[in-house]
Amino acid sequence: MIQADMSVEIAGIKMRNPVMTASGTFGYGQEFAGYMDLESIGAMITKGLSLKPKAGNNTPRIVETPGGMLNAIGLQNVGVDAFISEKLPFLKKINTPVIVNLYGNSLEEYGELAARIDGVKEVAGIEVNISCPNVKQGGIVFGTDPAAAAEVVALVRRSTKKPLIVKLSPNVTDVVTMARACVDAGAESISLINTLTGMAIDLKSRRPVLANITGGLSGPAIKPVALRMVWQVAKAVKVPIIGIGGIMTATDALEFILAGATAVQVGTASFLNPAASQDIARGMAKWLSENRVGTVRELIGALKV
């Protein structure tokens, strides 16, 4: 049996395999060290970081749904200063690229965060979450307006020399237009999709289950939507695509690769199995070897239509 080459590269970040952890589902990495080998995957992406610590939304803020889950965590995080001083020392010891996800509620916050991370040599790259409201412009979500998204991306690009990934929201009319706007503004890779907006209702109390009323839907239920959007965007832009959405198995991951993704992110699966990302990476390598595929790169965008 041949040993498949699983290595890929995203915006200059060299990874041993295409499996990354999705922001917000893997803590800061150390939380999973007792459950899996952190050097068995391609990259780790942190919880979304803000300038100041954030407590997040009131509870309840997670609820299971058929085929997935809704979350309204509210981007709870320790803040960029605590990440650098308290979380990064552990991550320095791990031979796996660390990508920092960041978000802001104004252009200035995005720029300042990117500049702060730019000086941290142990961080391999930045993933920008644009699914946030611009508090200075009436609450419009950066990720639903191409001009606003481009403005954020351009500012972050000016603020850092690190590889720049932009994470797209699926809650838009035309995801291809959003992707093109971000790439034109300086994005070197696109990750998609973020969660779909949904809600759950408790019939007995006649109230929403989530304290925030609505939340982000993730898990297997959104995989068909994510696959379609990855396929569309991969055909439209010339930068590497990272596929996200309901990836629970190696088969799921390989389907995203065929649709045009260079890498994938594992999220909700880690709630069911803390070693899911490791298992998926190993399962992909096994499938490639069994099917005599020499390198995973052969499958990128190889969908027959």
C-alpha positions in Angstrom: 0.0 0.0 0.0 1.4 3.4 -1.0 1.9 6.1 1.6 -0.1 9.1 0.4 1.4 12.6 0.5 -1.1 14.6 2.6 0.7 17.9 2.7 -0.9 21.1 1.5 -0.1 24.8 1.6 -2.5 27.7 2.4 -1.2 31.2 1.7 2.3 30.2 2.5 1.4 28.1 5.5 2.8 24.6 5.1 0.6 21.9 6.7 1.3 18.2 7.1 -2.3 17.4 6.1 -5.4 19.4 5.1 -7.3 19.1 8.4 -7.6 22.2 10.6 -9.7 22.9 13.6 -12.6 25.4 13.3 -12.5 28.6 15.4 -14.6 28.4 18.5 -14.8 24.6 18.6 -11.3 23.8 19.8 -10.6 26.3 22.6 -7.0 27.4 22.4 -5.6 24.0 21.6 -4.4 22.9 25.1 -7.9 21.8 26.1 -7.7 19.0 23.6 -4.1 17.9 24.4 -5.3 15.0 26.6 -7.6 13.6 23.9 -5.4 13.6 20.8 -2.0 14.3 19.3 -2.0 18.0 18.4 0.8 17.2 15.9 -1.5 14.9 13.9 -3.4 17.7 12.2 -2.5 20.4 9.7 -3.3 23.5 11.8 -5.1 24.8 14.9 -7.3 27.9 14.7 -8.0 29.7 18.0 -11.3 30.9 19.4 -12.1 34.3 17.9 -10.0 37.0 19.7 -11.1 40.5 20.5 -9.1 43.4 21.8 -10.6 43.1 25.3 -11.9 39.9 27.1 -15.5 39.1 26.4 -17.9 37.1 28.6 -20.3 36.2 25.8 -24.0 35.8 25.8 -26.3 34.7 28.6 -27.2 31.0 29.0 -28.7 28.8 27.6 -26.5 29.3 24.6 -26.2 25.8 23.0 -29.0 23.5 21.9 -28.9 20.3 19.9 -31.0 20.2 16.7 -31.7 17.5 14.2 -28.5 17.0 12.4 -26.5 19.5 14.3 -26.5 22.2 16.9 -27.3 25.9 17.5 -24.9 28.1 19.4 -25.1 31.6 20.6 -21.9 31.7 22.6 -21.4 35.4 21.7 -17.7 35.1 20.8 -16.5 34.6 24.4 -12.7 34.9 24.6 -9.8 35.9 26.9 -8.8 38.8 24.8 -5.6 39.2 22.7 -3.3 40.2 25.7 -4.2 37.1 27.7 -3.9 34.9 24.6 -0.3 36.1 24.1 0.7 35.9 27.7 -1.3 32.8 28.9 -2.2 30.6 25.9 0.7 31.0 23.5 3.4 29.6 25.7 1.8 26.1 25.5 1.2 26.4 21.7 4.9 27.3 21.1 5.8 23.7 22.1 3.6 22.1 19.5 4.9 21.6 16.0 1.6 22.5 14.3 0.8 25.9 12.8 -1.3 28.2 14.9 -3.7 30.5 13.1 -5.4 33.3 15.1 -9.1 34.0 14.4 -9.9 37.7 15.1 -13.0 39.9 15.1 -13.9 43.4 15.8 -17.0 45.7 15.9 -15.3 48.5 14.1 -12.7 48.9 11.4 -10.3 50.3 14.0 -10.6 47.2 16.2 -9.8 44.9 13.2 -6.7 47.0 12.3 -5.4 47.2 15.9 -5.8 43.4 16.4 -4.0 42.6 13.2 -1.2 44.9 14.1 -0.8 43.3 17.5 -0.8 39.7 16.1 1.7 40.8 13.4 4.4 41.1 16.0 3.9 37.6 17.4 6.2 35.3 15.5 4.7 32.1 16.7 1.4 32.8 15.0 1.5 31.4 11.4 -1.4 33.3 10.0 -4.7 35.2 10.6 -8.3 34.2 9.9 -10.6 37.2 9.9 -14.2 36.7 11.1 -16.3 39.3 9.2 -19.6 38.0 10.5 -19.8 40.8 13.0 -21.9 44.0 13.2 -20.2 47.4 12.5 -21.4 49.4 15.6 -20.3 52.6 14.0 -22.4 52.1 10.9 -25.8 51.2 12.3 -25.0 47.6 13.0 -24.6 46.4 9.4 -22.8 43.1 9.4 -19.4 43.4 7.7 -19.8 40.0 6.1 -23.0 40.7 4.3 -21.9 43.8 2.4 -19.2 43.5 -0.2 -17.9 47.0 0.2 -17.8 46.8 4.0 -16.0 43.4 3.8 -13.5 44.7 1.4 -12.8 47.7 3.7 -12.1 45.4 6.6 -9.9 43.1 4.6 -7.9 45.9 3.1 -7.2 47.4 6.5 -6.1 44.1 8.0 -3.9 43.5 5.0 -2.2 46.9 5.6 -1.8 46.1 9.3 0.0 42.7 9.0 2.4 40.8 6.8 1.1 37.5 8.0 -0.9 35.2 5.7 -4.5 36.4 5.6 -7.6 34.1 5.5 -11.1 35.6 5.4 -14.0 33.5 6.8 -17.3 34.1 4.9 -20.8 34.1 6.2 -23.4 32.0 4.3 -26.1 34.4 5.3 -25.8 36.4 2.1 -27.5 36.5 -1.3 -24.4 36.0 -3.4 -21.4 34.4 -1.7 -19.3 34.6 -4.9 -19.5 38.4 -4.9 -18.4 38.4 -1.3 -15.5 36.2 -2.0 -14.3 38.2 -5.0 -14.5 41.5 -2.9 -12.4 40.0 -0.2 -9.8 38.6 -2.6 -9.6 41.8 -4.5 -9.0 43.6 -1.1 -6.0 41.3 -0.2 -7.3 38.0 1.1 -4.9 35.2 0.4 -7.3 32.4 1.2 -11.1 32.1 1.8 -12.7 29.9 4.4 -16.4 29.1 4.3 -18.9 28.6 5.6 -19.5 30.2 9.0 -22.8 29.2 10.7 -26.3 29.7 9.3 -28.6 31.8 11.4 -31.4 29.7 13.0 -33.5 29.3 16.1 -35.2 26.7 18.3 -38.5 27.0 20.2 -39.7 25.3 23.4 -43.3 24.6 22.8 -44.2 24.1 26.5 -42.9 27.5 27.6 -43.6 29.1 24.2 -40.2 30.7 24.4 -37.0 30.5 22.3 -34.6 27.9 23.7 -31.6 30.2 23.4 -31.4 33.2 25.6 -30.1 35.2 22.6 -33.2 34.0 20.6 -31.2 33.1 17.5 -27.9 31.3 17.1 -25.6 29.8 14.5 -26.5 26.4 13.0 -23.6 24.0 12.4 -23.2 20.3 11.9 -24.2 17.7 9.3 -27.4 19.6 8.5 -25.5 22.4 6.8 -23.0 20.3 4.8 -24.9 20.4 1.5 -25.1 24.2 1.7 -21.4 24.4 2.5 -20.4 22.1 -0.3 -22.4 24.1 -2.8 -20.8 27.4 -1.7 -17.3 26.0 -1.6 -17.8 24.7 -5.2 -19.1 28.0 -6.4 -16.3 30.1 -4.7 -13.5 27.7 -5.8 -14.5 28.2 -9.4 -14.6 32.0 -9.0 -11.4 33.0 -7.2 -7.7 32.0 -7.6 -6.8 31.6 -3.9 -6.9 28.4 -1.8 -10.3 27.6 -0.3 -10.8 26.1 3.2 -14.1 24.2 3.4 -16.2 24.2 6.6 -19.6 22.8 7.4 -20.7 19.5 8.8 -17.5 17.6 8.3 -17.8 14.6 10.6 -15.9 11.9 8.7 -12.9 11.5 6.3 -15.5 11.0 3.5 -17.0 14.4 4.2 -13.6 16.0 4.2 -12.7 14.4 0.8 -15.9 15.6 -0.7 -15.0 19.2 0.1 -11.5 18.6 -1.4 -13.2 17.4 -4.6 -15.4 20.5 -4.6 -12.4 22.7 -4.7 -11.1 23.1 -1.1 -7.4 22.8 -0.4 -8.1 22.2 3.3 -11.0 21.7 5.6 -11.9 22.7 9.1 -13.5 20.4 11.7 -15.9 22.0 14.2 -19.1 20.5 15.6 -17.6 16.9 15.3 -15.1 17.8 18.1 -18.1 18.2 20.5 -19.1 14.6 19.9 -15.5 13.2 19.7 -12.6 15.4 21.0 -10.2 13.5 18.6 -12.4 14.0 15.6 -9.9 16.1 13.7 -7.1 13.6 14.2 -9.4 10.7 13.2 -10.5 12.5 10.0 -6.9 13.2 9.0 -6.0 9.6 9.5 -9.1 8.4 7.7 -8.3 10.6 4.7 -4.7 9.2 4.5 -6.1 5.7 4.7 -8.6 6.3 1.9 -5.9 7.8 -0.4 -3.6 4.9 0.2 -6.3 2.3 -0.4 -7.3 4.0 -3.6 -3.8 4.5 -4.8 -4.0 8.3 -4.9 -0.4 9.5 -4.5 -1.2 13.0 -3.1 -4.3 14.6 -1.7 -3.5 17.6 -4.0 -4.6 15.4 -6.9 -8.2 15.6 -5.6 -8.4 19.4 -5.2 -11.2 20.6 -7.5 -11.3 17.2 -9.3 -15.2 17.0 -9.2 -16.6 15.7 -12.5 -19.5 17.8 -13.6 
